[in-house]
Amino acid sequence: MYEEKEVAFLIDPTDSVQVYEEAGKQVRGESAYEKGMKALASLGHVEQVNVIE
């Protein structure tokens, strides 16, 4: 049925959004923004406020 309607990709597990998202993460790596947010998250609340000021 899917082949008849030419939409077989809808049931292909290797053609899912999740597969493309994971591939994109591996290729791209972390941006400077993401690294900064991780560093900020590792600080305590007071340190976070001081850094943001």
Order of alpha helices (4+ residues) and beta strands (2+ residues): alpha-alpha-alpha
